[in-house]
Amino acid sequence: MPEKSFLSKLHVTTVSNVDKLFFLQNILTMTKAGFSLDESLKTLSAQTKKKEFQNIILDLHQQVENGVSFHVSLKKYPHVFSELFVSMIAAGEVSGKLEESLKQLLLQMKKSYALSKKIRNALMYPCIIVAAMVVLSIGMIIFVLPNMIKLYSESGFVLPLPTRIVINISQFLIDHGWLVGIIAFILIVLFILIIRNNTGKIYWHKLLLKLPIFSGIIKKINLAKMSRTLNSLIATDLPIVEDFQIIAETLGNRIYRQHLSASTDNLKKGQSIASIFKTRPDLFPPVMTQMINVGEQSGTLDNITKELAEFYEDEVSDTMANLTVIIEPIVMLLVGTGVAFIAVSVIYPIYALVNQI
């Protein structure tokens, strides 16, 4: 096994998906044009602007030029090139269909990137609204309400319960804001550490699959990615057991990962994919299982997985497009309730004081 290079030990993580897409697209274009692989890599290393990625491509060129297989040289950079990336390149080199493998890998990466971008864009709006609401509420409680507290304390007026609650919260934040900040920071760090731990991540992902609204979205995302990856791997003629091992590594939800990883033994024993999916109807809808079964029986699994990938990708796109419409009423209700509570707490005592004069 080749010795790991210095660059791979640095755990290069600055290579974005866009960089890898352009890298793959250019490799495919130059391969089609008749360039050899080592020539293509040398040309790309000179064109790449990011120094880290440029050094990686140059190292790949030197290895390929020295007779090392492309997929073996890619393995030196696991933090840049995923297992799926390496496996599909390996399958293309072994079968002599490198160009076809590059096409399938490029398609899979483009679809995956487009899906991720839609998800990020859809979640950005509600996150900004909630963050703005929290900042404005804290600002009002810390900077505006203290002046009201002084007025009320001098009046001797018996304040209503909502006003007393808001005043007590305001006073507590003024006196112990640093403590609240430290506790909040510790809780956030603990939460991050828990969900990064393998056991904690499994429980967190189980919870996500049970949450209203989000559970359906998460399932569709994982099914879309799984179908697209399976379709790409089928085209490379890799063994189905190896396909499932690779797919399990590409999925974001640990529950899906666990089930697919555990299924490899059953696949080795000759069980069908449909029978494996059938054991978890909560993860794999019956319609999907039935379509996979038809594909296996008729020998058209490649076409079926392509149709499933397109269907679930469209489903995710539609859901993400409508997510703002779904979440906006909930966010507006929360914002409205918070604003109304503070407004009543502040205005009602003033109204009562005016009536007493």
N, C-alpha and C positions, 0 to 999 in steps of 0.2 A: 504493500500500500504506500503511495507516495507521501513524502513528508509534507506536513502542512506549511504553507508559506507564512512569512511574517505578517502579511496583510490579513490573512484569515484569522490570525490571533487577535487582531485589533477589533474583531467583531464589527465590521463595517456595516452600518445601518443607515447611512445617508443616501443610499441608492434608492430612489423612489420607484414606484410602479411605472410611472411615466417614462423614466429613464430606461427601465427594462423593456418596456413596450417598444420604444424607438430602437433599442439594441436588437431586439428580436426581428422587428420589421426590416431593419437594414441588413441583417444577416440573411433573411429570406430573400430580399430583393437582389442582393449581390450573388447569392447562390443560384438563383434563377438566371442571372445574367452570365453565368459561367465562371465566376470567381471561385477559387479554391477557398476552403474554410480558413486556412491560416492567412491568406491574403485579405480576406474579408475582415478578420479580426484586427490585422495590422492597420488597415484603413480606418476602421472604427475607433481604434485607440487614438489615432491622430485627430479625429473629428470630435471626440467626446470632450466636453468642457470641464466637467467635474473631475478634479484631480484623482480622488479616490477610485472612481469607477474607471477612469482612464488607465490607472496602474493595474487594476484587476484585468481589464481587457488585454492589456499588453502582456501580462503574465499568462493569460489564456493562449494568446498567440504564440508565445515562446514554447509553451508546453505542446501545443498541437504541432508546431513546426518540428519539435523533437520526437514526434511520433506518439505522443500520449493521446488517447481518445478524448474527444470533446467533453463527453459526459463525465469522464474521470477528472478532468481538469476543473469542471464546474463544481464537483464535490468538495473542493478545497474551500469553497465560499458558501457554506450552508446558510449564512445569515443574509445572503444576497439572492441565491438561487434556491428555490424551494425543492422539496423532494419530487413534487409533480413535474417541475421544470426539468430536473435532472433525469427522471425516469422516462419522460417522453423523448428527450434527446437520445437517451441510451437505446430505447426501442427503435428509433429511427436509424441509428448507426448500425445496430445489429441486423435489422431487416433490409438495410440498404435503401430505406425510404425516409432519409433525413428531411428532405424538402416537405414531404407530406406531414411529418411530425412537427416541423416548424410551423406549418399552416395551422394545424390543429391547436398547437400550443398558443399561437398568436390569437386565434379566435377565442380560445378559452380565457386568456388573460384580458382581452378587450372586453368581453362580456362581464367578467368578474369586476374589472375596474369600473365599468359603466354602472354596474349594480351598486357598488360601494359608494360611488359619487352621488347617486340618487338618494341613497339612505342618509348620507351626511347632509346633503342639502335640505332634505325634508325635516331632519331633526334640528337644524340650526335655528329656525324661526321660534319654535316653542321654548328652546333653551335660552334664547336672547330675551324673550318676554318674561320668563320666570326669573332670570337673573336681574333684569331691570326692576321687577316688582320687589324682589328681596332688598336690593340696594336702596330703592326709594323709601321702602317701609322703615328700614334701619335708620336712614337719614332723617326721616320725619320724627321718629321716636327719640333720637339722640339730640337733634338740633332744634326742632320746632316745639316739641311738647314741653321741654323744661320751662319755657316762657309762660306757657299756659298753666303749668303747675304753680308757678309763683303767683299768678293772678288768683287762682282758686284758693290757694292756702291763705291769702290775705282776706278773702271774702268771708271765710267762715261758713261757707255754703256746704251742705251735706251733698257730696257728689254721688251720682248714680253708679251702679256696679260696673258697667262697661268703662266708664271714665277712670274709676279706681284701678281697674285691671291694666289699662293702657299706661296710667301714671306709674304704677308699680313696676311694670315691665321697663318703662323708660328709665326710671330711677335705678333699677337693677343693672341695666346695661351701662349707664353712666358710671355707676360705682364699681361694677365688676366686669366691664366690657372685655378687659384683657383676659380674665379668667374664662369667659365664654368663648373668646377667640382661640385660646389654647385648647380647651376641651373639644371645640369643633374641629380644630386641626388634628388632634389626636384621634378622634373618631373617624375622620376621613382617611387618615393614614392606616388605621386598623382595618377599615373596610377594604381599602386597596390591597393590604397584605393578605387579608382573608380570601378575597376573590382571586388573588394570584396563586395562592396555595391550591394544590390539586384537589384536595378534599373540599375546601371551601368553594372552589370554582364549580365543582359538580353540584353542590347544594344550591348555589346561586343560579346556575343554568336550569336546574329543576324548577326553581321558583319562577324564573322568567317564562318558562313554558306553560305556567298556570295563570299568569297575569292576563286580565282582560285586555283586549286590543293588541298588546305587544306579543302575546303568545302566537297568534295567527301570523303576524308579520315575521317573527323569528322562524317559525316552521317553513313558511314560504321561501325565505332567504336560503335556509339550509337545503331545502328540496331543490331549489333552482341551481344552487352551486353544485350539489351532488349530481344532478341529472346532467349538467353541462360537463362536469369533469369526467363522469362515466362515459359520456358520448365521445369525448376527446380521447380517452384511453382505449376505448373499443377500437378506434381507428388505427391504433398503434399495434394491435395484436398482442398486447401484454396478457399474461394469464389473469383470469378474473379474480383470483385470490389476491394477486399483487395489486390489481385495480382497487380493490376494497381497502387494502392497507394504505394506499396512497390517498384515496378519497377521504378516509378517516382523518388523515393529517391536515387536509385542506378545510374541513368544516369548522365553523366557529363554535358551535354548541357542543359541549362535552357529552351530553346524553346521546346525541347522534353519533359522535365519535366512538363512544363506548360500545354502542350496539353494532356498528359496522366492524369495529376491530374484533369483537367477540364472534362475529359471524364468519370469520375466515376459516375457522375449524370446520364449521358446517358446510361451507362451500367445498372444502377439500374432500369431504365425505360424499359429495355429489348432490347436496341440496340445491334447489333452485333459488334464484334471487327473490322471486315472488313469495316463496314459502318463508323466507327469512323476514321479508317486509311484513308479511301477514301476522307475525307474532307480536308486532307493535303497531296496532292501528292508530294509537295516539300520536305516533311519529310519522307514519306513512299512510296517507289516506287510502281507503279501499279502491278508489278509482285508479290511483297510481299503481297499486299492487296488481290490479287486474290488467292494466296496460302493459306492465312489465311481463306479466305471465303470457300475454298474447305475443309479445315480442320474442320471448324465449321459445315458445312453442312454434312460432312461424319462422324463426331465424331472422327476424327484422329488428333485433334489439337496438341496433345503431339508429334506425329511423325513429323508433319509439322514444328512445332517450333524448333524441334531438327535439321531438315534438314536446316532450315533457319539460325540457329545459326552456324552450321558447314560451310554453304556457306559463310556467311559474315565474319566469323573468318578466313576462307581461303582467302577471298578477302582482308581483312586487312593485313594478313601475306604477301601476294603477293605484295600489295601496299607498305608496309613498306620495303620489300626486294628490291623493285625497286625505293624507294624514293631517295636514294643516286644518282641513275642514272638520275632521273628526276631533282633533285635540283643541282647536280654538275655542269652542264653547266651554270646555272644561276649564281651560286657562282663564278665559274671561270671567267665568263664574267665580273662580278662586280669587282673581284680582278684584272683581267687583265686591265680593264679600269682605275682603280685607279692607278695601278703601271705605266701604260703607260703615264697617265697624269703627274704624278710626274717626271717620267724619262724624258719626253719631256721638262718639265719646267726647269729641272736642266741641261740637256745636251745641249739643243739648244743654250742658251746664251754662253756656253763654246765654242761651235763650231763656233759661230759668232765672238767671241773674237779672236780665233786662226786665223780666216780668215783676221781679221783686222791687225794682226801683220805682 
